[in-house]
Amino acid sequence: MFTGIIECVGHIKSITKNGSNLSFLIYSPISNELKVDQSISHDGVCLTVEKIFDQCHQVTAIKETLVKSNLATYEKGFMVNLERCLPMNGRIDGHIVQGHVDCTAICKSIQDLHGSYKYRFQFPQSFRSLVIEKGSIAVNGISLTIFDVSMNEFSVALIPYTYDHTNLQYLKVDEQVNIEFDLIGKYIQRNVSLSMQGSILGDL
């Protein structure tokens, strides 16, 4: 489990294709502190550390992960948000993030508000019930608060610290980001759906 509070940004040293998988070698300030088999959030995607050497660590994304995230678009030199999993005695400073990406969203606009940065994203309309005003969302693994919601778009605001310490500073309009919707919202949606199905069956 993660909290959406990014520890550092790493950069991709190399990408290797293995069948339908992609392996990423990532240089970062925390790579030498990691352990093989440890779960690390990479732009909001939970991946397992396979190798550690020369201040780098290697992870592999399988086809299922590549289809649901933007990792297949990454190139050598790309910057990646990194977060280690939450220790059992830690604080949840963001919100509960699993590292299981639900979909990608497209950046529609970026505004420098001279004290904060406003990003607007377009997401698949099928997920609209999970996007609510003042709700939580993970964008490239960053815990952010939603506002200005429409049927298939929402905005988030970044304080200067978040902008300076994550890879959203490099994001451009029309590029993809990874999205994980709030876990609690997903459970509520599931229970409501099952209740409605039960009610319909009871009426038959």
Number of C-alpha atoms within 10 A of each C-alpha: 18 26 24 31 22 24 15 16 21 24 20 20 17 15 18 11 11 11 8 10 16 18 16 23 22 25 24 21 13 17 20 14 10 17 14 13 12 13 21 21 27 25 29 30 30 26 20 19 18 16 15 19 11 9 14 21 26 22 22 19 22 14 14 10 20 16 13 17 26 21 20 14 10 13 14 13 14 16 23 25 25 30 26 21 19 15 10 7 6 9 10 14 11 18 21 20 29 21 27 21 23 15 18 22 23 18 21 17 14 18 11 11 10 7 8 14 18 14 18 21 23 19 20 13 12 9 14 15 12 18 23 18 13 13 14 25 26 28 23 29 32 29 23 21 20 19 18 12 17 14 14 16 20 23 21 20 20 20 11 13 9 18 15 12 14 23 22 20 15 10 13 13 13 13 14 22 23 25 26 25 22 20 17 12 16 14 11 12 14 12 12 12 12 12 12 12 11 11 11 10 9 8 6 5
